[in-house]
Amino acid sequence: MEGLLKVMTDINAESNAKIKVGLVTKEWPPQVYGGAGVHVVQLAQALKRKPEVSLTVHCFGGERSDVFGYSTPSDFSQANPALQAIATDLMIAKSLEGSDVVHTHTWYANMAGHVASLLHGIPHVMSAHSLEPLRPWKAEQLGGGYQISSWAEKTAIESAAAIIAVSDGMRADVLSSYPNVDPAKIVTIRNGVNTENFAPNFDSSTLEKYGITGRYALFVGRITRQKGLAHLLRAWREVPAEYGLVLAAGSPDEAGIGEEVSSLIRELQETRKNIWWIEKMLPHDELTSILTTAELFLCPSIYEPLGIVNLEAMGCATAVLASAVGGIPEVVDHGVTGELVAYTLDSQRFENDFREAIIRLMQQPNLLAKYGAAGRARAQSEFGWDAVATATLELYRRIRR
């Protein structure tokens, strides 16, 4: 009897003990520039609300007071960005001793988790927000470092205790790109959106600040080939001039795509006064304001594991027109919350199809309002961060056993 009581006591103590999670990310505020960074911040906040979790965040970008921040080692300050990431990862790996689980995000951080797993015997969970084999244009940005980033991701993903795919489309991509990975290790946990933060905001001061007038469609995203902005700008050449276009786009991946996009925008601005280019990351209130007052949100991505930005637009009750790639069809319900355009390597065909959809939808403001209302309802009911955190915590428990 005493033995049974002791076993039950040990089981209860284990179930009540907090799980010590080391979360590793390149991006952390204020250096958040993409969907993976948004995901990490929101997931961390949701996990901290779980009494069962003791969370520490480890990020790139130097020391700070809110989380553990790491600077690039001085000997690597002029090295290829991929080498800088690996050097920083080694510093982080050393600091993860004592964690029960390490959870990394993007290839930049994956090696920290992989090395910590080997060094400290910690199970490593990695979230697949994108995959290097499906982003060959990264070679333009990283040069030979692309081979290093590809090696780092492959090594980590094939050795991880578990892999979180942010969509079913991403899960399929992992299995296709890395056939040696055990399918049982891959779990789909979709990204979420905070619909209290991303909610309709009708403050007109943002429009006044940037001189935005009339009806307009909106693009928000980094200037990278992945986001398909050049396709959108070429498509817009034949969109009726009565419709405006707002581009909240900055941080080009490399000079080539930056110059291409800049040239296409200047070309449009030469003949139209309603093309507005905001070359920075907008403060949150300004972002929700232009999302809310846009009649149509545009996402012409050629690769998108899920697309948090579409969820943010939906949270603001704005209709979405997006390419049907990756996990986007799992977010945008075609004919309900917006519409999808098939992506093809035939650029002219894709641009023509996207343009035709823009024109048709902008001609139907009542339909756009209907899509927007349905989009917010879907974001609220199916993409809450508490559900994401709960599923993630259950995965931690599973691999810790």
C-alpha positions as CSV (number, residue, x, y, z in Angstrom):
1,M,0.0,0.0,0.0
2,E,2.8,2.4,0.9
3,G,4.5,1.6,-2.4
4,L,1.3,2.3,-4.3
5,L,0.9,5.7,-2.5
6,K,4.5,6.6,-3.3
7,V,4.0,5.8,-7.0
8,M,0.8,7.9,-7.0
9,T,2.6,10.7,-5.2
10,D,5.4,10.6,-7.8
11,I,3.0,10.7,-10.7
12,N,1.1,13.6,-9.2
13,A,4.3,15.5,-8.5
14,E,5.5,14.9,-12.1
15,S,2.2,16.1,-13.6
16,N,2.1,19.2,-11.4
17,A,5.8,20.1,-12.0
18,K,6.3,22.9,-14.5
19,I,7.8,22.1,-17.8
20,K,10.9,24.2,-18.4
21,V,10.8,25.4,-22.0
22,G,13.7,27.1,-23.8
23,L,12.2,29.0,-26.8
24,V,14.8,30.0,-29.4
25,T,14.2,32.6,-32.1
26,K,16.1,35.0,-34.3
27,E,13.4,37.6,-34.1
28,W,12.1,39.3,-31.0
29,P,10.6,42.8,-30.5
30,P,11.5,45.3,-31.8
31,Q,13.3,43.2,-34.5
32,V,10.3,41.4,-35.8
33,Y,10.0,41.5,-39.6
34,G,8.1,38.4,-40.7
35,G,5.4,35.9,-39.8
36,A,7.7,33.6,-37.9
37,G,8.6,36.4,-35.5
38,V,5.0,37.3,-35.0
39,H,4.2,33.7,-34.3
40,V,7.0,33.4,-31.7
41,V,5.9,36.5,-29.8
42,Q,2.2,35.4,-29.7
43,L,3.1,31.8,-28.8
44,A,5.4,33.0,-26.0
45,Q,2.7,35.2,-24.6
46,A,0.1,32.4,-24.7
47,L,2.5,29.8,-23.1
48,K,3.3,32.2,-20.3
49,R,-0.3,32.2,-19.4
50,K,-0.1,28.5,-18.8
51,P,0.6,27.7,-15.2
52,E,2.2,24.4,-16.2
53,V,5.0,26.2,-18.2
54,S,8.2,27.9,-17.1
55,L,9.3,29.7,-20.2
56,T,12.6,31.3,-21.1
57,V,13.1,33.1,-24.5
58,H,16.5,33.2,-26.2
59,C,16.9,35.5,-29.1
60,F,19.4,37.1,-31.5
61,G,20.1,40.8,-31.4
62,G,22.1,41.5,-28.3
63,E,21.4,41.7,-24.6
64,R,18.1,43.0,-23.4
65,S,16.1,43.1,-20.1
66,D,13.0,41.1,-21.1
67,V,14.6,37.9,-22.5
68,F,18.0,36.4,-23.0
69,G,19.6,38.1,-25.9
70,Y,22.8,37.2,-27.7
71,S,25.1,39.2,-29.9
72,T,27.0,37.8,-32.8
73,P,30.5,36.8,-31.5
74,S,32.9,39.6,-32.5
75,D,35.1,37.3,-34.5
76,F,32.1,36.6,-36.8
77,S,30.9,40.2,-37.1
78,Q,31.9,40.4,-40.8
79,A,31.2,36.8,-41.7
80,N,28.5,35.4,-44.0
81,P,25.0,35.8,-42.2
82,A,24.7,32.0,-42.1
83,L,28.0,31.6,-40.3
84,Q,26.9,34.4,-37.9
85,A,23.7,32.5,-37.1
86,I,25.6,29.2,-36.4
87,A,28.1,31.0,-34.1
88,T,25.2,32.6,-32.2
89,D,23.4,29.3,-32.0
90,L,26.4,27.7,-30.3
91,M,26.3,30.4,-27.6
92,I,22.6,29.8,-27.0
93,A,23.0,26.0,-26.9
94,K,25.4,26.4,-24.0
95,S,22.8,28.4,-22.1
96,L,19.9,25.9,-22.5
97,E,21.2,23.5,-19.9
98,G,18.5,22.8,-17.4
99,S,15.6,23.0,-19.9
100,D,13.1,20.2,-20.2
101,V,12.4,21.0,-23.8
102,V,14.0,23.3,-26.4
103,H,11.8,24.7,-29.1
104,T,13.3,26.5,-32.1
105,H,11.9,28.6,-34.9
106,T,13.4,28.9,-38.4
107,W,16.8,27.6,-39.6
108,Y,18.6,30.5,-37.9
109,A,17.8,29.0,-34.5
110,N,17.6,25.3,-35.4
111,M,21.2,24.5,-34.7
112,A,20.9,25.9,-31.1
113,G,18.2,23.3,-30.5
114,H,20.1,20.5,-32.2
115,V,23.3,21.1,-30.4
116,A,21.6,21.6,-27.0
117,S,19.8,18.3,-27.6
118,L,23.1,16.5,-28.1
119,L,24.9,18.4,-25.4
120,H,22.3,18.4,-22.6
121,G,20.1,15.4,-23.6
122,I,17.1,17.8,-24.1
123,P,14.3,16.9,-26.6
124,H,14.3,19.4,-29.5
125,V,11.0,20.6,-31.0
126,M,11.3,22.7,-34.2
127,S,8.6,24.7,-35.8
128,A,8.7,24.6,-39.6
129,H,7.6,28.1,-40.8
130,S,9.3,27.6,-44.2
131,L,11.8,25.2,-45.8
132,E,15.1,26.1,-47.4
133,P,14.8,23.6,-50.3
134,L,11.6,25.5,-51.4
135,R,13.3,28.9,-51.2
136,P,16.1,28.7,-53.8
137,W,16.1,32.5,-54.2
138,K,17.7,32.7,-50.7
139,A,21.0,32.0,-52.5
140,E,20.7,35.6,-53.8
141,Q,20.7,36.8,-50.3
142,L,23.1,34.4,-48.6
143,G,25.4,33.3,-51.4
144,G,27.3,30.2,-50.2
145,G,25.6,30.6,-46.9
146,Y,22.5,29.1,-48.5
147,Q,24.3,25.8,-48.5
148,I,25.0,26.2,-44.8
149,S,21.4,27.2,-43.9
150,S,20.2,24.2,-45.9
151,W,22.6,21.9,-44.1
152,A,21.5,23.3,-40.7
153,E,17.8,22.8,-41.4
154,K,18.3,19.3,-42.8
155,T,20.4,18.2,-39.9
156,A,18.0,19.6,-37.3
157,I,14.8,18.5,-38.9
158,E,16.0,14.9,-39.4
159,S,17.2,14.7,-35.7
160,A,14.4,16.6,-33.9
161,A,12.2,14.8,-31.4
162,A,9.2,16.5,-33.0
163,I,8.4,18.9,-35.9
164,I,5.5,21.3,-35.8
165,A,4.1,22.1,-39.2
166,V,2.1,25.4,-39.3
167,S,-0.3,23.9,-41.9
168,D,-1.1,20.6,-43.5
169,G,0.5,22.0,-46.6
170,M,3.7,22.5,-44.7
171,R,3.5,19.0,-43.3
172,A,3.3,17.7,-46.9
173,D,6.2,19.9,-47.9
174,V,8.4,18.5,-45.0
175,L,7.7,15.0,-46.1
176,S,8.5,15.8,-49.7
177,S,11.6,17.8,-49.0
178,Y,12.9,15.5,-46.2
179,P,11.8,11.9,-47.0
180,N,14.0,10.5,-44.2
181,V,11.8,12.2,-41.5
182,D,9.5,9.9,-39.7
183,P,5.9,11.1,-40.5
184,A,4.9,10.3,-36.9
185,K,7.2,13.1,-35.7
186,I,5.4,15.8,-37.7
187,V,2.4,17.5,-36.0
188,T,0.2,20.2,-37.6
189,I,-0.5,23.1,-35.3
190,R,-1.6,26.0,-37.3
191,N,-0.6,29.6,-36.6
192,G,-3.1,31.9,-34.8
193,V,-4.1,35.5,-34.6
194,N,-5.1,37.7,-31.6
195,T,-8.4,39.0,-32.7
196,E,-8.5,41.5,-29.9
197,N,-5.3,43.1,-31.2
198,F,-6.3,42.6,-34.9
199,A,-9.8,44.0,-34.9
200,P,-11.6,46.7,-37.0
201,N,-10.0,50.1,-36.4
202,F,-11.6,53.0,-38.1
203,D,-9.2,55.7,-36.9
204,S,-8.8,58.0,-40.0
205,S,-5.7,59.7,-38.8
206,T,-3.5,57.0,-40.4
207,L,-5.0,57.7,-43.8
208,E,-4.5,61.4,-43.3
209,K,-0.9,60.9,-42.2
210,Y,0.0,59.1,-45.4
211,G,-2.3,61.0,-47.8
212,I,-4.4,57.9,-48.6
213,T,-7.7,58.7,-50.2
214,G,-10.5,56.9,-52.1
215,R,-11.0,53.2,-52.4
216,Y,-7.9,51.0,-52.3
217,A,-6.5,47.5,-52.0
218,L,-3.6,46.7,-49.8
219,F,-0.3,44.7,-49.7
220,V,1.6,44.2,-46.5
221,G,4.9,42.2,-46.4
222,R,8.6,42.1,-46.8
223,I,10.2,42.7,-50.3
224,T,11.2,39.2,-51.1
225,R,10.5,37.0,-54.1
226,Q,8.5,34.7,-51.8
227,K,5.8,37.3,-51.4
228,G,5.1,37.8,-55.1
229,L,5.1,41.6,-54.9
230,A,6.6,42.0,-58.4
231,H,3.8,39.9,-59.8
232,L,1.2,42.2,-58.2
233,L,2.8,45.3,-59.4
234,R,2.9,44.1,-63.0
235,A,-0.7,42.9,-62.7
236,W,-1.7,46.4,-61.4
237,R,-0.6,48.1,-64.7
238,E,-4.0,47.3,-66.2
239,V,-6.2,47.7,-63.1
240,P,-8.5,50.7,-63.6
241,A,-6.9,53.9,-62.3
242,E,-9.9,54.6,-60.0
243,Y,-8.7,51.9,-57.6
244,G,-5.8,52.8,-55.4
245,L,-3.0,50.6,-54.1
246,V,-1.3,50.9,-50.7
247,L,2.0,49.0,-50.3
248,A,3.4,48.6,-46.8
249,A,6.6,46.9,-47.9
250,G,10.2,47.2,-46.9
251,S,13.3,45.3,-45.8
252,P,14.3,43.9,-49.2
253,D,16.1,40.5,-49.0
254,E,18.7,41.6,-51.4
255,A,19.5,44.4,-53.8
256,G,18.1,42.8,-57.0
257,I,14.6,42.3,-55.8
258,G,14.7,45.7,-54.0
259,E,15.5,47.5,-57.2
260,E,13.0,45.5,-59.3
261,V,10.2,46.4,-56.9
262,S,11.3,50.0,-56.6
263,S,11.4,50.4,-60.4
264,L,7.9,48.8,-60.8
265,I,6.4,51.1,-58.1
266,R,8.0,54.2,-59.7
267,E,6.5,53.2,-63.1
268,L,3.0,53.0,-61.6
269,Q,3.4,56.3,-59.7
270,E,4.4,58.1,-62.9
271,T,0.8,57.7,-64.3
272,R,-1.2,57.4,-61.1
273,K,-1.6,59.5,-58.0
274,N,-3.1,56.8,-55.9
275,I,-0.2,54.4,-55.4
276,W,1.2,54.8,-51.9
277,W,4.4,53.1,-50.8
278,I,5.1,53.0,-47.1
279,E,8.7,51.7,-46.8
280,K,8.7,50.6,-43.2
281,M,7.0,48.4,-40.6
282,L,4.0,50.2,-39.4
283,P,3.1,50.7,-35.8
284,H,0.4,48.3,-34.7
285,D,-2.5,50.9,-34.6
286,E,-1.5,52.3,-38.0
287,L,-1.4,48.8,-39.5
288,T,-4.9,47.8,-38.2
289,S,-6.2,51.1,-39.5
290,I,-5.0,50.6,-43.1
291,L,-6.1,46.9,-42.9
292,T,-9.6,47.9,-41.8
293,T,-10.2,50.6,-44.4
294,A,-8.8,48.6,-47.3
295,E,-11.5,47.1,-49.3
296,L,-9.3,44.1,-50.4
297,F,-6.2,42.6,-48.9
298,L,-3.8,41.2,-51.5
299,C,-1.5,38.2,-51.0
300,P,0.2,37.1,-54.2
301,S,2.8,34.8,-52.6
302,I,4.5,32.2,-54.6
303,Y,5.3,30.2,-51.4
304,E,3.5,30.6,-48.1
305,P,3.5,27.9,-45.4
306,L,0.4,29.5,-43.8
307,G,0.3,33.3,-44.1
308,I,-0.3,35.0,-40.7
309,V,-0.8,38.3,-42.6
310,N,-4.0,36.9,-44.1
311,L,-5.3,36.1,-40.6
312,E,-4.5,39.6,-39.5
313,A,-6.5,41.1,-42.4
314,M,-9.4,38.7,-41.6
315,G,-9.2,39.8,-38.0
316,C,-9.8,43.4,-39.2
317,A,-12.8,42.2,-41.2
318,T,-11.1,42.7,-44.6
319,A,-11.7,40.5,-47.6
320,V,-8.6,38.6,-48.9
321,L,-7.5,37.7,-52.4
322,A,-4.6,35.3,-52.3
323,S,-2.7,32.8,-54.3
324,A,-3.6,29.2,-53.6
325,V,-0.2,28.0,-52.4
326,G,1.0,26.2,-49.3
327,G,-1.2,26.7,-46.3
328,I,-3.1,29.7,-47.6
329,P,-6.2,27.6,-48.6
330,E,-6.4,26.4,-45.0
331,V,-6.9,30.0,-43.9
332,V,-8.7,31.7,-46.8
333,D,-12.0,29.9,-47.4
334,H,-12.6,30.4,-51.1
335,G,-15.9,32.1,-51.8
336,V,-16.6,32.6,-48.1
337,T,-13.8,34.8,-46.6
338,G,-12.2,35.8,-49.8
339,E,-11.0,34.2,-53.0
340,L,-8.0,32.3,-54.2
341,V,-6.1,32.4,-57.5
342,A,-4.2,29.3,-58.7
343,Y,-0.4,29.9,-58.9
344,T,1.5,28.9,-62.0
345,L,5.1,29.2,-63.1
346,D,3.7,31.0,-66.2
347,S,4.1,34.5,-64.7
348,Q,2.0,36.2,-67.3
349,R,-0.9,33.9,-66.8
350,F,-0.7,34.2,-63.0
351,E,-0.5,38.0,-63.2
352,N,-3.5,38.1,-65.7
353,D,-5.6,35.9,-63.4
354,F,-4.7,37.9,-60.3
355,R,-5.5,41.2,-62.1
356,E,-8.9,39.9,-63.3
357,A,-9.8,38.8,-59.8
358,I,-8.8,42.2,-58.4
359,I,-11.0,44.1,-60.9
360,R,-14.0,41.8,-60.5
361,L,-13.9,42.0,-56.7
362,M,-13.3,45.7,-56.5
363,Q,-16.4,46.1,-58.6
364,Q,-18.4,44.3,-55.9
365,P,-18.1,46.3,-52.6
366,N,-21.0,44.5,-51.0
367,L,-19.4,41.1,-51.7
368,L,-16.2,42.3,-50.2
369,A,-18.0,43.4,-47.0
370,K,-19.6,40.0,-46.8
371,Y,-16.2,38.3,-47.2
372,G,-14.7,40.6,-44.6
373,A,-17.4,39.8,-41.9
374,A,-17.1,36.1,-42.6
375,G,-13.3,36.3,-42.3
376,R,-13.3,37.9,-38.9
377,A,-15.8,35.3,-37.7
378,R,-13.5,32.5,-39.0
379,A,-10.4,34.1,-37.4
380,Q,-12.2,34.3,-34.0
381,S,-13.6,30.8,-34.0
382,E,-10.7,28.8,-35.5
383,F,-7.4,30.5,-35.0
384,G,-7.1,31.6,-31.3
385,W,-3.6,31.5,-29.7
386,D,-4.8,29.8,-26.6
387,A,-5.7,26.7,-28.6
388,V,-2.2,26.9,-30.3
389,A,-0.5,27.0,-26.9
390,T,-2.6,24.1,-25.6
391,A,-1.7,21.9,-28.5
392,T,2.0,22.9,-28.2
393,L,2.1,22.1,-24.5
394,E,0.6,18.7,-25.1
395,L,3.3,18.0,-27.6
396,Y,6.0,19.1,-25.1
397,R,4.5,16.6,-22.6
398,R,4.4,13.8,-25.1
399,I,8.1,14.0,-26.1
400,R,9.2,14.6,-22.5
401,R,7.9,11.2,-21.4
